[in-house]
Every structure is written in structure tokens, then in C-alpha cells.
Amino acid sequence: MKAFVTVIGKDKIGIIQRVTTIFKENSVNILDINQTLIEDYFVMIMFIDLSSMQIDFKELKTELEGISNELEVSIKIQHEDIFNSMHKI
């Protein structure tokens, strides 16, 4: 199973490190990552592979929500099939 993760918020030190640490600790593989700064805002999208993940999707989402609150950024995760169906013309 694969998913997309988006992170958006005021730029600050440690955003990438906190998100990727959760992935490392749970055997989530980052297949692609793109990030940019738009003025003071950090924007990142990641395509991840969950096939070796050691927790369920809901637990991963909960962990990401926790650091989202801590870092004061928006972190959203969506299964690949849902993302694709929402962005199909």
C-alpha cells in the first residue's frame, strides 16, 4: 500500500526530521519527496510505501497528527487510491 503525505505551515527547524523519524521508526519507505519554501511557508509532499509498516494506518495518522500539533503545521496522509480518485479529471 502507498500513500501521499502533505505538510504545510510556517517554516521552522526540524519539520522534515520529525516527520521522517516517525517513518523510520515504523519502517515506512519514502519513495519520492518534494519540498519548497513560499515566502515563510514550508510546503512538502511525500509519496510513501507502507507495505513494511509496523503499525496500522490509523496509528500512523495519529502519530502524524501529534507532531502536526507540536510543530503547528498541517500534516495530511491519504491512501494512494483515494488521492488518485480525487485528482482525476
PyMOL Python script that loads the backbone (N, CA, C, O; Angstrom):
from pymol import cmd

cmd.read_pdbstr("""\
ATOM      1  N   MET A   1       0.843  -1.171   0.000  1.00  0.00           N
ATOM      2  CA  MET A   1       0.000   0.000   0.000  1.00  0.00           C
ATOM      3  C   MET A   1       0.892   1.240   0.000  1.00  0.00           C
ATOM      4  O   MET A   1       1.953   1.274   0.624  1.00  0.00           O
ATOM      5  N   LYS A   2       0.423   2.254  -0.722  1.00  0.00           N
ATOM      6  CA  LYS A   2       1.167   3.508  -0.811  1.00  0.00           C
ATOM      7  C   LYS A   2       0.255   4.662  -0.413  1.00  0.00           C
ATOM      8  O   LYS A   2      -0.970   4.536  -0.427  1.00  0.00           O
ATOM      9  N   ALA A   3       0.873   5.791  -0.057  1.00  0.00           N
ATOM     10  CA  ALA A   3       0.103   6.953   0.381  1.00  0.00           C
ATOM     11  C   ALA A   3       0.848   8.233   0.054  1.00  0.00           C
ATOM     12  O   ALA A   3       2.051   8.230  -0.208  1.00  0.00           O
ATOM     13  N   PHE A   4       0.104   9.325   0.076  1.00  0.00           N
ATOM     14  CA  PHE A   4       0.666  10.659  -0.071  1.00  0.00           C
ATOM     15  C   PHE A   4       0.576  11.373   1.265  1.00  0.00           C
ATOM     16  O   PHE A   4      -0.417  11.249   1.982  1.00  0.00           O
ATOM     17  N   VAL A   5       1.623  12.123   1.595  1.00  0.00           N
ATOM     18  CA  VAL A   5       1.651  12.929   2.816  1.00  0.00           C
ATOM     19  C   VAL A   5       1.954  14.362   2.407  1.00  0.00           C
ATOM     20  O   VAL A   5       2.892  14.613   1.650  1.00  0.00           O
ATOM     21  N   THR A   6       1.160  15.301   2.909  1.00  0.00           N
ATOM     22  CA  THR A   6       1.435  16.715   2.678  1.00  0.00           C
ATOM     23  C   THR A   6       1.688  17.396   4.015  1.00  0.00           C
ATOM     24  O   THR A   6       1.041  17.098   5.019  1.00  0.00           O
ATOM     25  N   VAL A   7       2.643  18.314   4.002  1.00  0.00           N
ATOM     26  CA  VAL A   7       2.984  19.093   5.198  1.00  0.00           C
ATOM     27  C   VAL A   7       3.034  20.558   4.774  1.00  0.00           C
ATOM     28  O   VAL A   7       3.764  20.921   3.852  1.00  0.00           O
ATOM     29  N   ILE A   8       2.251  21.395   5.455  1.00  0.00           N
ATOM     30  CA  ILE A   8       2.203  22.820   5.123  1.00  0.00           C
ATOM     31  C   ILE A   8       2.161  23.621   6.415  1.00  0.00           C
ATOM     32  O   ILE A   8       1.392  23.310   7.324  1.00  0.00           O
ATOM     33  N   GLY A   9       2.995  24.657   6.490  1.00  0.00           N
ATOM     34  CA  GLY A   9       2.960  25.527   7.658  1.00  0.00           C
ATOM     35  C   GLY A   9       4.116  26.505   7.664  1.00  0.00           C
ATOM     36  O   GLY A   9       4.958  26.499   6.765  1.00  0.00           O
ATOM     37  N   LYS A  10       4.150  27.340   8.678  1.00  0.00           N
ATOM     38  CA  LYS A  10       5.256  28.287   8.839  1.00  0.00           C
ATOM     39  C   LYS A  10       6.560  27.501   8.923  1.00  0.00           C
ATOM     40  O   LYS A  10       6.640  26.494   9.627  1.00  0.00           O
ATOM     41  N   ASP A  11       7.571  27.960   8.209  1.00  0.00           N
ATOM     42  CA  ASP A  11       8.859  27.278   8.205  1.00  0.00           C
ATOM     43  C   ASP A  11       9.515  27.357   9.580  1.00  0.00           C
ATOM     44  O   ASP A  11       9.517  28.403  10.229  1.00  0.00           O
ATOM     45  N   LYS A  12      10.069  26.225  10.005  1.00  0.00           N
ATOM     46  CA  LYS A  12      10.843  26.187  11.245  1.00  0.00           C
ATOM     47  C   LYS A  12      11.785  24.994  11.189  1.00  0.00           C
ATOM     48  O   LYS A  12      11.576  24.067  10.406  1.00  0.00           O
ATOM     49  N   ILE A  13      12.795  25.018  11.999  1.00  0.00           N
ATOM     50  CA  ILE A  13      13.792  23.950  12.046  1.00  0.00           C
ATOM     51  C   ILE A  13      13.151  22.663  12.548  1.00  0.00           C
ATOM     52  O   ILE A  13      12.411  22.673  13.532  1.00  0.00           O
ATOM     53  N   GLY A  14      13.439  21.552  11.866  1.00  0.00           N
ATOM     54  CA  GLY A  14      13.059  20.237  12.364  1.00  0.00           C
ATOM     55  C   GLY A  14      11.824  19.602  11.769  1.00  0.00           C
ATOM     56  O   GLY A  14      11.486  18.478  12.140  1.00  0.00           O
ATOM     57  N   ILE A  15      11.132  20.274  10.859  1.00  0.00           N
ATOM     58  CA  ILE A  15       9.904  19.694  10.307  1.00  0.00           C
ATOM     59  C   ILE A  15      10.200  18.381   9.582  1.00  0.00           C
ATOM     60  O   ILE A  15       9.583  17.358   9.880  1.00  0.00           O
ATOM     61  N   ILE A  16      11.130  18.402   8.643  1.00  0.00           N
ATOM     62  CA  ILE A  16      11.447  17.188   7.878  1.00  0.00           C
ATOM     63  C   ILE A  16      11.957  16.099   8.814  1.00  0.00           C
ATOM     64  O   ILE A  16      11.567  14.939   8.688  1.00  0.00           O
ATOM     65  N   GLN A  17      12.815  16.463   9.740  1.00  0.00           N
ATOM     66  CA  GLN A  17      13.390  15.487  10.674  1.00  0.00           C
ATOM     67  C   GLN A  17      12.311  14.793  11.498  1.00  0.00           C
ATOM     68  O   GLN A  17      12.367  13.576  11.672  1.00  0.00           O
ATOM     69  N   ARG A  18      11.340  15.529  12.004  1.00  0.00           N
ATOM     70  CA  ARG A  18      10.294  14.935  12.855  1.00  0.00           C
ATOM     71  C   ARG A  18       9.419  13.969  12.057  1.00  0.00           C
ATOM     72  O   ARG A  18       9.099  12.879  12.530  1.00  0.00           O
ATOM     73  N   VAL A  19       9.033  14.374  10.842  1.00  0.00           N
ATOM     74  CA  VAL A  19       8.177  13.518  10.016  1.00  0.00           C
ATOM     75  C   VAL A  19       8.925  12.258   9.597  1.00  0.00           C
ATOM     76  O   VAL A  19       8.398  11.152   9.710  1.00  0.00           O
ATOM     77  N   THR A  20      10.154  12.425   9.112  1.00  0.00           N
ATOM     78  CA  THR A  20      10.898  11.261   8.629  1.00  0.00           C
ATOM     79  C   THR A  20      11.323  10.329   9.761  1.00  0.00           C
ATOM     80  O   THR A  20      11.497   9.132   9.534  1.00  0.00           O
ATOM     81  N   THR A  21      11.490  10.846  10.961  1.00  0.00           N
ATOM     82  CA  THR A  21      11.804   9.979  12.105  1.00  0.00           C
ATOM     83  C   THR A  21      10.647   9.025  12.384  1.00  0.00           C
ATOM     84  O   THR A  21      10.872   7.846  12.656  1.00  0.00           O
ATOM     85  N   ILE A  22       9.422   9.515  12.321  1.00  0.00           N
ATOM     86  CA  ILE A  22       8.256   8.642  12.506  1.00  0.00           C
ATOM     87  C   ILE A  22       8.248   7.552  11.437  1.00  0.00           C
ATOM     88  O   ILE A  22       7.961   6.391  11.729  1.00  0.00           O
ATOM     89  N   PHE A  23       8.562   7.930  10.200  1.00  0.00           N
ATOM     90  CA  PHE A  23       8.600   6.938   9.132  1.00  0.00           C
ATOM     91  C   PHE A  23       9.688   5.897   9.390  1.00  0.00           C
ATOM     92  O   PHE A  23       9.446   4.699   9.241  1.00  0.00           O
ATOM     93  N   LYS A  24      10.863   6.337   9.768  1.00  0.00           N
ATOM     94  CA  LYS A  24      11.975   5.415  10.036  1.00  0.00           C
ATOM     95  C   LYS A  24      11.619   4.445  11.155  1.00  0.00           C
ATOM     96  O   LYS A  24      11.854   3.242  11.041  1.00  0.00           O
ATOM     97  N   GLU A  25      11.057   4.969  12.228  1.00  0.00           N
ATOM     98  CA  GLU A  25      10.724   4.133  13.386  1.00  0.00           C
ATOM     99  C   GLU A  25       9.667   3.080  13.070  1.00  0.00           C
ATOM    100  O   GLU A  25       9.562   2.081  13.781  1.00  0.00           O
ATOM    101  N   ASN A  26       8.885   3.289  12.014  1.00  0.00           N
ATOM    102  CA  ASN A  26       7.795   2.378  11.674  1.00  0.00           C
ATOM    103  C   ASN A  26       7.973   1.695  10.324  1.00  0.00           C
ATOM    104  O   ASN A  26       7.016   1.158   9.767  1.00  0.00           O
ATOM    105  N   SER A  27       9.203   1.713   9.792  1.00  0.00           N
ATOM    106  CA  SER A  27       9.551   1.047   8.528  1.00  0.00           C
ATOM    107  C   SER A  27       8.717   1.523   7.340  1.00  0.00           C
ATOM    108  O   SER A  27       8.289   0.724   6.508  1.00  0.00           O
ATOM    109  N   VAL A  28       8.496   2.822   7.276  1.00  0.00           N
ATOM    110  CA  VAL A  28       7.813   3.436   6.139  1.00  0.00           C
ATOM    111  C   VAL A  28       8.896   3.953   5.196  1.00  0.00           C
ATOM    112  O   VAL A  28       9.796   4.682   5.612  1.00  0.00           O
ATOM    113  N   ASN A  29       8.801   3.570   3.924  1.00  0.00           N
ATOM    114  CA  ASN A  29       9.803   3.961   2.940  1.00  0.00           C
ATOM    115  C   ASN A  29       9.322   5.182   2.155  1.00  0.00           C
ATOM    116  O   ASN A  29       8.199   5.196   1.651  1.00  0.00           O
ATOM    117  N   ILE A  30      10.166   6.197   2.054  1.00  0.00           N
ATOM    118  CA  ILE A  30       9.846   7.390   1.265  1.00  0.00           C
ATOM    119  C   ILE A  30      10.280   7.122  -0.175  1.00  0.00           C
ATOM    120  O   ILE A  30      11.467   6.953  -0.454  1.00  0.00           O
ATOM    121  N   LEU A  31       9.305   7.086  -1.082  1.00  0.00           N
ATOM    122  CA  LEU A  31       9.583   6.821  -2.489  1.00  0.00           C
ATOM    123  C   LEU A  31       9.935   8.096  -3.247  1.00  0.00           C
ATOM    124  O   LEU A  31      10.769   8.083  -4.153  1.00  0.00           O
ATOM    125  N   ASP A  32       9.295   9.190  -2.869  1.00  0.00           N
ATOM    126  CA  ASP A  32       9.555  10.472  -3.525  1.00  0.00           C
ATOM    127  C   ASP A  32       9.234  11.584  -2.537  1.00  0.00           C
ATOM    128  O   ASP A  32       8.316  11.464  -1.726  1.00  0.00           O
ATOM    129  N   ILE A  33       9.992  12.656  -2.614  1.00  0.00           N
ATOM    130  CA  ILE A  33       9.785  13.789  -1.713  1.00  0.00           C
ATOM    131  C   ILE A  33      10.085  15.071  -2.475  1.00  0.00           C
ATOM    132  O   ILE A  33      11.055  15.155  -3.228  1.00  0.00           O
ATOM    133  N   ASN A  34       9.238  16.061  -2.263  1.00  0.00           N
ATOM    134  CA  ASN A  34       9.443  17.365  -2.876  1.00  0.00           C
ATOM    135  C   ASN A  34       9.057  18.409  -1.843  1.00  0.00           C
ATOM    136  O   ASN A  34       7.993  18.323  -1.229  1.00  0.00           O
ATOM    137  N   GLN A  35       9.914  19.385  -1.654  1.00  0.00           N
ATOM    138  CA  GLN A  35       9.610  20.441  -0.690  1.00  0.00           C
ATOM    139  C   GLN A  35      10.086  21.771  -1.231  1.00  0.00           C
ATOM    140  O   GLN A  35      11.027  21.851  -2.021  1.00  0.00           O
ATOM    141  N   THR A  36       9.406  22.813  -0.780  1.00  0.00           N
ATOM    142  CA  THR A  36       9.758  24.162  -1.205  1.00  0.00           C
ATOM    143  C   THR A  36       9.374  25.149  -0.111  1.00  0.00           C
ATOM    144  O   THR A  36       8.612  24.825   0.800  1.00  0.00           O
ATOM    145  N   LEU A  37       9.901  26.329  -0.215  1.00  0.00           N
ATOM    146  CA  LEU A  37       9.505  27.433   0.656  1.00  0.00           C
ATOM    147  C   LEU A  37       8.813  28.479  -0.200  1.00  0.00           C
ATOM    148  O   LEU A  37       9.323  28.873  -1.249  1.00  0.00           O
ATOM    149  N   ILE A  38       7.654  28.924   0.251  1.00  0.00           N
ATOM    150  CA  ILE A  38       6.929  30.006  -0.398  1.00  0.00           C
ATOM    151  C   ILE A  38       6.831  31.113   0.642  1.00  0.00           C
ATOM    152  O   ILE A  38       6.011  31.062   1.559  1.00  0.00           O
ATOM    153  N   GLU A  39       7.691  32.118   0.476  1.00  0.00           N
ATOM    154  CA  GLU A  39       7.897  33.154   1.484  1.00  0.00           C
ATOM    155  C   GLU A  39       8.260  32.476   2.807  1.00  0.00           C
ATOM    156  O   GLU A  39       9.300  31.822   2.881  1.00  0.00           O
ATOM    157  N   ASP A  40       7.445  32.608   3.844  1.00  0.00           N
ATOM    158  CA  ASP A  40       7.764  31.994   5.141  1.00  0.00           C
ATOM    159  C   ASP A  40       7.108  30.629   5.328  1.00  0.00           C
ATOM    160  O   ASP A  40       7.169  30.057   6.416  1.00  0.00           O
ATOM    161  N   TYR A  41       6.486  30.106   4.281  1.00  0.00           N
ATOM    162  CA  TYR A  41       5.741  28.855   4.417  1.00  0.00           C
ATOM    163  C   TYR A  41       6.497  27.679   3.813  1.00  0.00           C
ATOM    164  O   TYR A  41       7.026  27.748   2.704  1.00  0.00           O
ATOM    165  N   PHE A  42       6.526  26.606   4.580  1.00  0.00           N
ATOM    166  CA  PHE A  42       7.136  25.346   4.178  1.00  0.00           C
ATOM    167  C   PHE A  42       6.036  24.478   3.577  1.00  0.00           C
ATOM    168  O   PHE A  42       4.962  24.334   4.161  1.00  0.00           O
ATOM    169  N   VAL A  43       6.310  23.894   2.394  1.00  0.00           N
ATOM    170  CA  VAL A  43       5.352  23.018   1.726  1.00  0.00           C
ATOM    171  C   VAL A  43       6.099  21.762   1.289  1.00  0.00           C
ATOM    172  O   VAL A  43       7.120  21.845   0.606  1.00  0.00           O
ATOM    173  N   MET A  44       5.582  20.592   1.689  1.00  0.00           N
ATOM    174  CA  MET A  44       6.237  19.336   1.325  1.00  0.00           C
ATOM    175  C   MET A  44       5.180  18.304   0.960  1.00  0.00           C
ATOM    176  O   MET A  44       4.124  18.228   1.589  1.00  0.00           O
ATOM    177  N   ILE A  45       5.477  17.513  -0.062  1.00  0.00           N
ATOM    178  CA  ILE A  45       4.646  16.369  -0.405  1.00  0.00           C
ATOM    179  C   ILE A  45       5.559  15.161  -0.524  1.00  0.00           C
ATOM    180  O   ILE A  45       6.636  15.228  -1.116  1.00  0.00           O
ATOM    181  N   MET A  46       5.106  14.058   0.049  1.00  0.00           N
ATOM    182  CA  MET A  46       5.870  12.813   0.002  1.00  0.00           C
ATOM    183  C   MET A  46       4.978  11.692  -0.514  1.00  0.00           C
ATOM    184  O   MET A  46       3.786  11.641  -0.210  1.00  0.00           O
ATOM    185  N   PHE A  47       5.563  10.803  -1.290  1.00  0.00           N
ATOM    186  CA  PHE A  47       4.902   9.580  -1.727  1.00  0.00           C
ATOM    187  C   PHE A  47       5.596   8.458  -0.972  1.00  0.00           C
ATOM    188  O   PHE A  47       6.806   8.277  -1.107  1.00  0.00           O
ATOM    189  N   ILE A  48       4.843   7.702  -0.176  1.00  0.00           N
ATOM    190  CA  ILE A  48       5.451   6.720   0.718  1.00  0.00           C
ATOM    191  C   ILE A  48       4.905   5.315   0.476  1.00  0.00           C
ATOM    192  O   ILE A  48       3.779   5.137   0.011  1.00  0.00           O
ATOM    193  N   ASP A  49       5.727   4.328   0.802  1.00  0.00           N
ATOM    194  CA  ASP A  49       5.361   2.917   0.704  1.00  0.00           C
ATOM    195  C   ASP A  49       5.122   2.393   2.113  1.00  0.00           C
ATOM    196  O   ASP A  49       6.007   2.459   2.967  1.00  0.00           O
ATOM    197  N   LEU A  50       3.922   1.873   2.351  1.00  0.00           N
ATOM    198  CA  LEU A  50       3.539   1.400   3.676  1.00  0.00           C
ATOM    199  C   LEU A  50       3.602  -0.118   3.802  1.00  0.00           C
ATOM    200  O   LEU A  50       3.215  -0.659   4.838  1.00  0.00           O
ATOM    201  N   SER A  51       4.078  -0.814   2.779  1.00  0.00           N
ATOM    202  CA  SER A  51       4.000  -2.279   2.765  1.00  0.00           C
ATOM    203  C   SER A  51       4.798  -2.954   3.877  1.00  0.00           C
ATOM    204  O   SER A  51       4.467  -4.077   4.258  1.00  0.00           O
ATOM    205  N   SER A  52       5.825  -2.318   4.403  1.00  0.00           N
ATOM    206  CA  SER A  52       6.613  -2.898   5.506  1.00  0.00           C
ATOM    207  C   SER A  52       6.314  -2.236   6.843  1.00  0.00           C
ATOM    208  O   SER A  52       6.990  -2.502   7.837  1.00  0.00           O
ATOM    209  N   MET A  53       5.306  -1.376   6.870  1.00  0.00           N
ATOM    210  CA  MET A  53       4.988  -0.612   8.069  1.00  0.00           C
ATOM    211  C   MET A  53       4.633  -1.537   9.233  1.00  0.00           C
ATOM    212  O   MET A  53       3.977  -2.563   9.054  1.00  0.00           O
ATOM    213  N   GLN A  54       5.080  -1.153  10.424  1.00  0.00           N
ATOM    214  CA  GLN A  54       4.914  -1.996  11.604  1.00  0.00           C
ATOM    215  C   GLN A  54       3.731  -1.591  12.480  1.00  0.00           C
ATOM    216  O   GLN A  54       3.505  -2.198  13.527  1.00  0.00           O
ATOM    217  N   ILE A  55       2.979  -0.580  12.069  1.00  0.00           N
ATOM    218  CA  ILE A  55       1.760  -0.183  12.775  1.00  0.00           C
ATOM    219  C   ILE A  55       0.662  -0.054  11.725  1.00  0.00           C
ATOM    220  O   ILE A  55       0.948  -0.083  10.529  1.00  0.00           O
ATOM    221  N   ASP A  56      -0.586   0.088  12.155  1.00  0.00           N
ATOM    222  CA  ASP A  56      -1.629   0.244  11.145  1.00  0.00           C
ATOM    223  C   ASP A  56      -1.749   1.707  10.714  1.00  0.00           C
ATOM    224  O   ASP A  56      -1.196   2.606  11.348  1.00  0.00           O
ATOM    225  N   PHE A  57      -2.472   1.918   9.638  1.00  0.00           N
ATOM    226  CA  PHE A  57      -2.595   3.246   9.030  1.00  0.00           C
ATOM    227  C   PHE A  57      -3.137   4.268  10.026  1.00  0.00           C
ATOM    228  O   PHE A  57      -2.653   5.398  10.089  1.00  0.00           O
ATOM    229  N   LYS A  58      -4.138   3.867  10.798  1.00  0.00           N
ATOM    230  CA  LYS A  58      -4.755   4.780  11.767  1.00  0.00           C
ATOM    231  C   LYS A  58      -3.743   5.233  12.823  1.00  0.00           C
ATOM    232  O   LYS A  58      -3.737   6.398  13.221  1.00  0.00           O
ATOM    233  N   GLU A  59      -2.890   4.311  13.275  1.00  0.00           N
ATOM    234  CA  GLU A  59      -1.858   4.671  14.260  1.00  0.00           C
ATOM    235  C   GLU A  59      -0.843   5.651  13.666  1.00  0.00           C
ATOM    236  O   GLU A  59      -0.427   6.600  14.330  1.00  0.00           O
ATOM    237  N   LEU A  60      -0.447   5.415  12.412  1.00  0.00           N
ATOM    238  CA  LEU A  60       0.486   6.330  11.750  1.00  0.00           C
ATOM    239  C   LEU A  60      -0.138   7.720  11.637  1.00  0.00           C
ATOM    240  O   LEU A  60       0.515   8.729  11.903  1.00  0.00           O
ATOM    241  N   LYS A  61      -1.403   7.759  11.241  1.00  0.00           N
ATOM    242  CA  LYS A  61      -2.108   9.036  11.123  1.00  0.00           C
ATOM    243  C   LYS A  61      -2.143   9.754  12.473  1.00  0.00           C
ATOM    244  O   LYS A  61      -1.951  10.969  12.532  1.00  0.00           O
ATOM    245  N   THR A  62      -2.384   9.016  13.548  1.00  0.00           N
ATOM    246  CA  THR A  62      -2.417   9.600  14.893  1.00  0.00           C
ATOM    247  C   THR A  62      -1.054  10.164  15.279  1.00  0.00           C
ATOM    248  O   THR A  62      -0.972  11.253  15.847  1.00  0.00           O
ATOM    249  N   GLU A  63       0.014   9.431  14.975  1.00  0.00           N
ATOM    250  CA  GLU A  63       1.367   9.925  15.272  1.00  0.00           C
ATOM    251  C   GLU A  63       1.666  11.210  14.500  1.00  0.00           C
ATOM    252  O   GLU A  63       2.244  12.149  15.047  1.00  0.00           O
ATOM    253  N   LEU A  64       1.270  11.244  13.232  1.00  0.00           N
ATOM    254  CA  LEU A  64       1.492  12.442  12.419  1.00  0.00           C
ATOM    255  C   LEU A  64       0.672  13.622  12.938  1.00  0.00           C
ATOM    256  O   LEU A  64       1.145  14.758  12.928  1.00  0.00           O
ATOM    257  N   GLU A  65      -0.551  13.355  13.389  1.00  0.00           N
ATOM    258  CA  GLU A  65      -1.373  14.424  13.972  1.00  0.00           C
ATOM    259  C   GLU A  65      -0.714  14.993  15.226  1.00  0.00           C
ATOM    260  O   GLU A  65      -0.788  16.195  15.480  1.00  0.00           O
ATOM    261  N   GLY A  66      -0.070  14.126  16.007  1.00  0.00           N
ATOM    262  CA  GLY A  66       0.622  14.580  17.214  1.00  0.00           C
ATOM    263  C   GLY A  66       1.741  15.561  16.910  1.00  0.00           C
ATOM    264  O   GLY A  66       1.854  16.598  17.564  1.00  0.00           O
ATOM    265  N   ILE A  67       2.574  15.237  15.914  1.00  0.00           N
ATOM    266  CA  ILE A  67       3.656  16.172  15.596  1.00  0.00           C
ATOM    267  C   ILE A  67       3.134  17.381  14.832  1.00  0.00           C
ATOM    268  O   ILE A  67       3.749  18.447  14.858  1.00  0.00           O
ATOM    269  N   SER A  68       2.001  17.219  14.152  1.00  0.00           N
ATOM    270  CA  SER A  68       1.366  18.353  13.488  1.00  0.00           C
ATOM    271  C   SER A  68       1.006  19.423  14.515  1.00  0.00           C
ATOM    272  O   SER A  68       1.254  20.610  14.303  1.00  0.00           O
ATOM    273  N   ASN A  69       0.425  18.995  15.615  1.00  0.00           N
ATOM    274  CA  ASN A  69       0.073  19.935  16.689  1.00  0.00           C
ATOM    275  C   ASN A  69       1.320  20.527  17.328  1.00  0.00           C
ATOM    276  O   ASN A  69       1.381  21.726  17.599  1.00  0.00           O
ATOM    277  N   GLU A  70       2.308  19.680  17.566  1.00  0.00           N
ATOM    278  CA  GLU A  70       3.562  20.120  18.197  1.00  0.00           C
ATOM    279  C   GLU A  70       4.289  21.163  17.347  1.00  0.00           C
ATOM    280  O   GLU A  70       4.781  22.162  17.872  1.00  0.00           O
ATOM    281  N   LEU A  71       4.354  20.929  16.037  1.00  0.00           N
ATOM    282  CA  LEU A  71       5.083  21.818  15.128  1.00  0.00           C
ATOM    283  C   LEU A  71       4.221  22.959  14.589  1.00  0.00           C
ATOM    284  O   LEU A  71       4.724  23.867  13.927  1.00  0.00           O
ATOM    285  N   GLU A  72       2.924  22.906  14.876  1.00  0.00           N
ATOM    286  CA  GLU A  72       1.972  23.907  14.378  1.00  0.00           C
ATOM    287  C   GLU A  72       1.972  23.975  12.855  1.00  0.00           C
ATOM    288  O   GLU A  72       2.017  25.056  12.267  1.00  0.00           O
ATOM    289  N   VAL A  73       1.921  22.793  12.225  1.00  0.00           N
ATOM    290  CA  VAL A  73       1.810  22.671  10.774  1.00  0.00           C
ATOM    291  C   VAL A  73       0.650  21.726  10.469  1.00  0.00           C
ATOM    292  O   VAL A  73       0.187  20.994  11.345  1.00  0.00           O
ATOM    293  N   SER A  74       0.193  21.749   9.237  1.00  0.00           N
ATOM    294  CA  SER A  74      -0.839  20.820   8.786  1.00  0.00           C
ATOM    295  C   SER A  74      -0.150  19.615   8.157  1.00  0.00           C
ATOM    296  O   SER A  74       0.656  19.764   7.239  1.00  0.00           O
ATOM    297  N   ILE A  75      -0.470  18.415   8.656  1.00  0.00           N
ATOM    298  CA  ILE A  75       0.060  17.184   8.071  1.00  0.00           C
ATOM    299  C   ILE A  75      -1.129  16.304   7.718  1.00  0.00           C
ATOM    300  O   ILE A  75      -1.926  15.951   8.587  1.00  0.00           O
ATOM    301  N   LYS A  76      -1.248  15.953   6.454  1.00  0.00           N
ATOM    302  CA  LYS A  76      -2.340  15.109   5.969  1.00  0.00           C
ATOM    303  C   LYS A  76      -1.752  13.883   5.291  1.00  0.00           C
ATOM    304  O   LYS A  76      -0.751  13.975   4.581  1.00  0.00           O
ATOM    305  N   ILE A  77      -2.382  12.730   5.514  1.00  0.00           N
ATOM    306  CA  ILE A  77      -1.975  11.494   4.857  1.00  0.00           C
ATOM    307  C   ILE A  77      -3.199  10.896   4.184  1.00  0.00           C
ATOM    308  O   ILE A  77      -4.286  10.867   4.761  1.00  0.00           O
ATOM    309  N   GLN A  78      -3.014  10.414   2.948  1.00  0.00           N
ATOM    310  CA  GLN A  78      -4.098   9.837   2.169  1.00  0.00           C
ATOM    311  C   GLN A  78      -3.605   8.616   1.425  1.00  0.00           C
ATOM    312  O   GLN A  78      -2.520   8.628   0.844  1.00  0.00           O
ATOM    313  N   HIS A  79      -4.415   7.547   1.443  1.00  0.00           N
ATOM    314  CA  HIS A  79      -4.095   6.374   0.634  1.00  0.00           C
ATOM    315  C   HIS A  79      -3.968   6.799  -0.830  1.00  0.00           C
ATOM    316  O   HIS A  79      -4.667   7.705  -1.287  1.00  0.00           O
ATOM    317  N   GLU A  80      -3.083   6.145  -1.547  1.00  0.00           N
ATOM    318  CA  GLU A  80      -2.838   6.480  -2.953  1.00  0.00           C
ATOM    319  C   GLU A  80      -4.114   6.407  -3.786  1.00  0.00           C
ATOM    320  O   GLU A  80      -4.358   7.294  -4.603  1.00  0.00           O
ATOM    321  N   ASP A  81      -4.933   5.372  -3.600  1.00  0.00           N
ATOM    322  CA  ASP A  81      -6.134   5.221  -4.419  1.00  0.00           C
ATOM    323  C   ASP A  81      -7.134   6.351  -4.181  1.00  0.00           C
ATOM    324  O   ASP A  81      -7.789   6.801  -5.121  1.00  0.00           O
ATOM    325  N   ILE A  82      -7.260   6.810  -2.951  1.00  0.00           N
ATOM    326  CA  ILE A  82      -8.158   7.931  -2.645  1.00  0.00           C
ATOM    327  C   ILE A  82      -7.609   9.213  -3.266  1.00  0.00           C
ATOM    328  O   ILE A  82      -8.352   9.979  -3.880  1.00  0.00           O
ATOM    329  N   PHE A  83      -6.309   9.442  -3.104  1.00  0.00           N
ATOM    330  CA  PHE A  83      -5.677  10.624  -3.695  1.00  0.00           C
ATOM    331  C   PHE A  83      -5.895  10.649  -5.204  1.00  0.00           C
ATOM    332  O   PHE A  83      -6.275  11.676  -5.767  1.00  0.00           O
ATOM    333  N   ASN A  84      -5.653   9.511  -5.856  1.00  0.00           N
ATOM    334  CA  ASN A  84      -5.792   9.444  -7.314  1.00  0.00           C
ATOM    335  C   ASN A  84      -7.229   9.672  -7.761  1.00  0.00           C
ATOM    336  O   ASN A  84      -7.460  10.358  -8.757  1.00  0.00           O
ATOM    337  N   SER A  85      -8.199   9.108  -7.046  1.00  0.00           N
ATOM    338  CA  SER A  85      -9.597   9.289  -7.451  1.00  0.00           C
ATOM    339  C   SER A  85     -10.053  10.734  -7.263  1.00  0.00           C
ATOM    340  O   SER A  85     -10.898  11.219  -8.017  1.00  0.00           O
ATOM    341  N   MET A  86      -9.508  11.419  -6.275  1.00  0.00           N
ATOM    342  CA  MET A  86      -9.875  12.816  -6.038  1.00  0.00           C
ATOM    343  C   MET A  86      -9.241  13.765  -7.052  1.00  0.00           C
ATOM    344  O   MET A  86      -9.749  14.864  -7.271  1.00  0.00           O
ATOM    345  N   HIS A  87      -8.143  13.354  -7.667  1.00  0.00           N
ATOM    346  CA  HIS A  87      -7.410  14.239  -8.571  1.00  0.00           C
ATOM    347  C   HIS A  87      -7.469  13.774 -10.023  1.00  0.00           C
ATOM    348  O   HIS A  87      -6.607  14.117 -10.832  1.00  0.00           O
ATOM    349  N   LYS A  88      -8.486  12.997 -10.341  1.00  0.00           N
ATOM    350  CA  LYS A  88      -8.670  12.519 -11.702  1.00  0.00           C
ATOM    351  C   LYS A  88      -9.578  13.480 -12.457  1.00  0.00           C
ATOM    352  O   LYS A  88     -10.586  13.946 -11.926  1.00  0.00           O
ATOM    353  N   ILE A  89      -9.214  13.767 -13.684  1.00  0.00           N
ATOM    354  CA  ILE A  89     -10.041  14.675 -14.498  1.00  0.00           C
ATOM    355  C   ILE A  89     -11.084  13.860 -15.225  1.00  0.00           C
ATOM    356  O   ILE A  89     -11.893  14.414 -15.970  1.00  0.00           O
TER     357      ILE A  89
END
""", "prot")
cmd.dss("prot")
cmd.show_as("cartoon", "prot")
cmd.util.cbc("prot")
cmd.orient("prot")
